[in-house]
């Protein structure tokens, strides 16, 4: 991925805030805005964006931030920030990751350890959350959002000190209204999840239950099942109690 493509989200954000729209021209102006601040840190850029939209708040959701150094820098730079840890069942998550990496060919797919990736990121988020006050960390099953979005949105909003009235929740039920819920203009096509931009409607409903037990069918040579470390962490997060016993070894450790 090129540096330019990684800046797509930032360019679209700056274009929207400076000009109220995202066009080839406003993205070009955003590019110049960013270049003029190339000497600043990411935290300084983020703080400037925050001042531009105050009293509203910014949301940063890049998965690449789930690294010890990144999370620590965010906490140190923005001590009042709150962290929402959204989880997904390991089987569904690994299948989703496989659907992305398989397009990079056999070498890219086989070189990526989906299971370890899921453990590493969720374990890191749990450990980081344990260092924060309860008011700054919430763990949420992503599946809950689809199964009962209005209740979950109200709970998150109350935690954040935001409005919980019907009008506010109705707006949250329409992600397609976001100016970022579509492919960006030339020079900033991305900046958001491709699947979401292709179909940004909230697809609420029951999520099919998937077991922890059973072969890992996305692998070239399917393993018999998840590693005990994966099952242990899944149980800790609240997944899979119906089909597997909790491992007896509570001291299973994962090397990050």
N, C-alpha and C positions, 0 to 999 in steps of 0.2 A: 504494500500500500504506500503510495507516494505521500510526501509531506503535505502537498497541496490538497489531496483528497481528505487527509485527516483534519484539515482546517475548514472543511465544508460547513460543519455545524456552526463554528465560530463566525464564519463569513455571513452565513444566513442570519444569525442572531444580530450581528452588528448592522447588517442591511435593514433588518426589520426595525430595529430600535432607532436608527438614524433617519430612515426614509419612510418607514411605515409600509414597506413592500419589498419583495424580493424579485428583482429583475437582473438581467445581465449588467445593466448600468449601475444599479445600487450595490450589487455584489462587487463590482469593480471599485466603487467608492469604499466599500468595507475592506477590500484588500489593501487599499492605500492607508486606511485607518490602522489596520493591523501592522503594516510595514513601518508606520511612523512610531509604533510602540514595540518594535522588535527588541529593544534593549530592556524591556520590562519582564518581570517574572510572570508565570501563569497566574499566581495569586494576585498580583497587582492588576492584571488585565481583568480578572474576575471581579475584583473589588470595584474597578471602574464601571463595569457593566452593572453591578449592584447599585451603584450611585445613580446610574441612568434610569433605573426603573423604580427606585425607592418611592413609596414604602412597600412595594411588592417585593417578593423574594425570588431568588434564582434557584433553579433545580438543575443539578448536574447528575447525569445518570450513566456516564461512560463506564462500561465494564472493566476497562483497563485500569481504573482506579483501585481495583481490588488487589493492591500490592501493599506490603507493609510500609514501604517508604512513602507511597502516594497518600495512603490514609493518614499517616502521621503528619504529613505536610498540610493536608486539608485541616486536620484538627488544630494544628499549631497556628495556621494562618487565619482560620475562622473558628475561634473557640466556642462560638454560640451555635455552630452548625448542628443540624440534626441528621441522623443517618437511618434510612429505612432499608432494612436487609430483606430483600424479596427472594424467596427460595422457590425451587421447582423440584419435583420428584426426580431423582437421579436418572431413572430410565427414560422419562420424557425429555430431560435435558440432554442426555447423551445422544439420543436419536436426533434431536434438533441440531446439535453440534455436528454430528455426522453428515446431516443434509447440507451443511455449509462446506465442510472440509472435503467431502467426496468430490466436489467440483474442481478441486486443486490437484486431482490425480491420485493414483495409488500411493505415491511417496508422501504427499502432503497428508492424506487421510491416515495412513498407517503410522505416521510419525507423531500423530496427536493422540495423547492418552486422555480420552474424554472423562473417564471415571476419576482419574487422579486430578484432573482439572476441576471437576465438580467438588471433590473433597477439599482441595487446596483453597479455593475461593470461599466456600462456605465456612470452613474451619477458621480461616483468617477473619472473616466478618464476625463470627461468634466471639473470637478472642478479642478483637478490637472493640466490639460492643460491650464486653465485660469491663473495659477500662473507662466507659462513659457513664454519666449519671443516667438513671432510668428515663428521665425526661428527654434525652437526646438520642435514644436508640430504640427502635421497634423492629421486631422480627415478624414477617408476614408471609404466609404461604401465597404464592402467586395464584394458585388455583382458587383461593377464596375470592379473589377479585372478580373472576368470571362467574362464580356460583352465586354470589350475593353482592354485586358491586355497590349498590346504594348503601348498604350497611357498612361495608368496608370503607367506602369513601368518607362516610360520616365519621367513622372512628379515626381515620387518619387526619381528617380535618380538625376534629376536636383536639387530638394530640398536638397538632401544629398551631392551635389557637385561631383557626380560620372559621369562616361561616359554615354552618351545617344545615341551613334552611333548604327547602325544596328547590328553590331557584338555583342555588349554588351547586347542589348535587346534580340537578338536571344538566347543568353545563358540563360537569365532569363526565356525564354519560355520553357526551358528544365529542369524542377526541377528533373527529373529522373536521371540527370547526377550527382547530389549531392552524395557525399560518405555517406550521412546520409539518403538517400531515399530508405532505405531497413531495414529489421529487422536486429538488431545487432547480434554479436556472443554470445556464451554462456557467461553468466556473465553480459551481457549488451544488452538484447534483445530490450528494448524500447528506450526511449530518443526522440521519435518523435510521431506524431499523428498516431495511428494504421491504420486508413483509408488511410492516405497518403502513409504510407510505403507499404500497400498492393497494391496500385495503384497510383504511384507517378506522372503520367502524368498530365499536365495541361489540364483540360477539359473546354475549353473556349466555350462560347455561351450564349444566352439569358437565364437569370434566370427567371423561372416562377414567375409571380407576385402573391403574397399572400396578402389577405386583413387583416387589423387590426380587422375589424368587424367579428363576428361569434363566435360560441362555441369553447372552448378550448378542442379539441377532444382527446388530450393526457391524460386528467385527468380521473380518475376512475369515477367521477361524473362530467361530463363536465359543466363548468361554462358558463354563458350566453355570456361572452366575457372578454376581457382584462379589468383590473382595470383602472379607469380614469388616475391614475398616470402613468401607462404604456403607455397609448395612448398619454398622454401629452409629455412624454419623446421621444416617437417614432416620434411624429411630430417635436419636437425640433431637432432631428437627421435627419429629412428629409424623414421619412417614412409615408405612409398612407394618404397623402393629398388628394388622389383621392376618398377615400371611407368614410372618417369621418371628421366632422368639428373639428377645433381646440378647445379644452376645453376653456371655457370662463374664468375659474379661473387660471390666470397665476401665482398664488402664491402657487400652489400645491407643497408640500415639501415631500421628501422621507427621512425617517430615515434610516441612514446607520448603 
